[in-house]
Structure formats: structure tokens, C-alpha cells
């Protein structure tokens, strides 16, 4: 009985001492990229609007830039929060969320700058 208690105790203490998982190193640069891309989206949108183009998003057709900035700040946090919750259970999914959102936002930014050049 004492031997069984010792085995159970050592098993419980060993599992309690496991190190927490480490955040994938790639996530921090992806988070920074998300924020930078949101800023580039604002900049490119403002340039296009200044050149006479119309905002495609009906929520921002009024051209209120402070509303756009507030929305971009809020929207930038969503994929970061999702990835932060995901990486502890599924590191690859967390990275995929960030890569996908950054890629999609990159396309929007490229389109905005293309329009602004016209």
C-alpha cells in the first residue's frame, strides 16, 4: 500500500511539474505584421480617398477617418486574440490564422495602393 501511494504521489507531482507550452516564435512577428498591415491599410485607404475614390465598405462611406482608425484598432486585435487562445492547443492553427489574415490584408493594401496611384 505504501509503495502504491508513493507511485501515485510521484506520478501526480511529475505531471504537475511539466513546463507550460511555449508560444511559437513565429507568432510575435506575425502579430507585428498584422498591426503594420492595418496601418498600411489605413494609409492606403486615406490616399485613395484623397484622390477621389470612394470607400467600398458601406460602414465607412461617410469618410469619417477617426471611425476607420477605431475600427482598424479593434479589427487588428481579433486575429491576435484568436491565435493567442489557439496556440496552447494547436500551434499550427494559430500560425495559420495569422498567416491567412495577414495575406488577405496584404491583398487589400496592395489593391488600395493600386487605386491610389490612379
C-alpha positions in Angstrom: 0.0 0.0 0.0 2.8 2.4 0.8 4.5 1.6 -2.5 1.3 2.3 -4.4 0.9 5.6 -2.6 4.5 6.6 -3.4 4.0 5.7 -7.1 0.7 7.7 -7.3 2.3 10.7 -5.5 5.3 10.7 -7.7 3.1 10.5 -10.8 0.9 13.4 -9.6 3.9 15.6 -8.8 5.6 14.8 -12.1 2.6 15.8 -14.1 2.2 19.0 -12.1 5.8 19.9 -12.9 5.5 19.8 -16.7 6.5 23.1 -18.3 3.8 25.1 -19.9 3.9 25.1 -23.7 5.9 27.9 -25.3 4.4 30.3 -27.8 5.6 29.6 -31.3 8.4 32.1 -32.1 6.7 32.9 -35.4 3.6 34.4 -33.7 5.2 37.6 -32.4 6.4 38.7 -35.9 3.0 37.8 -37.3 1.3 39.9 -34.7 3.6 42.9 -35.5 2.9 42.3 -39.2 -0.9 42.4 -38.5 -0.6 45.8 -36.8 1.7 47.1 -39.5 -0.6 45.9 -42.3 -3.6 47.5 -40.5 -1.7 50.8 -40.5 -0.8 50.3 -44.2 -4.4 49.7 -44.9 -5.4 52.9 -43.3 -2.7 54.8 -45.1 -3.5 53.4 -48.4 -7.3 53.9 -47.9 -6.7 57.6 -47.0 -4.5 58.1 -50.0 -7.2 56.6 -52.3 -9.9 58.7 -50.7 -7.8 61.8 -51.1 -7.5 61.0 -54.8 -11.3 60.9 -55.2 -12.0 57.2 -54.8 -15.0 56.0 -52.7 -14.7 53.6 -49.7 -16.1 50.2 -50.7 -17.2 49.3 -47.2 -20.7 50.8 -46.6 -19.9 51.4 -42.9 -17.2 53.9 -43.8 -18.6 55.6 -46.8 -19.1 58.7 -44.8 -15.3 59.1 -44.8 -15.0 59.5 -41.1 -11.3 58.8 -40.6 -11.5 58.6 -36.8 -14.1 55.9 -37.1 -11.9 54.0 -39.6 -8.9 54.2 -37.2 -11.0 52.9 -34.3 -12.3 50.1 -36.3 -8.8 49.1 -37.5 -7.6 49.0 -33.9 -10.4 46.8 -33.0 -10.1 44.5 -36.0 -6.3 44.2 -35.6 -6.9 42.6 -32.2 -9.3 39.9 -33.3 -6.9 37.5 -35.1 -4.2 38.1 -32.4 -6.7 37.1 -29.7 -7.8 34.1 -31.6 -4.2 33.0 -32.2 -3.3 33.6 -28.6 -6.1 31.2 -27.5 -5.3 28.7 -30.2 -1.5 28.2 -29.8 -1.7 26.5 -26.5 -3.8 23.7 -28.0 -2.9 23.9 -31.7 0.3 25.8 -32.6 -0.1 25.2 -36.4 -3.7 26.5 -36.4 -2.6 29.7 -34.5 0.1 30.3 -37.1 -2.4 29.5 -39.9 -4.9 32.1 -38.6 -2.2 34.8 -38.6 -0.7 33.9 -42.0 -4.2 33.8 -43.5 -5.4 37.1 -42.1 -2.1 38.8 -42.9 -2.2 37.5 -46.5 -5.8 38.7 -47.0 -5.0 42.1 -45.6 -1.9 42.3 -47.8 -4.1 41.9 -50.8 -6.4 44.7 -49.6 -3.5 47.0 -49.0 -2.0 46.3 -52.4 -5.4 47.0 -54.0 -5.7 50.3 -52.2 -2.3 51.5 -53.2 -3.0 50.4 -56.8 -6.2 52.5 -56.7 -4.4 55.4 -55.1 -1.9 55.5 -58.0 -4.7 56.1 -60.5 
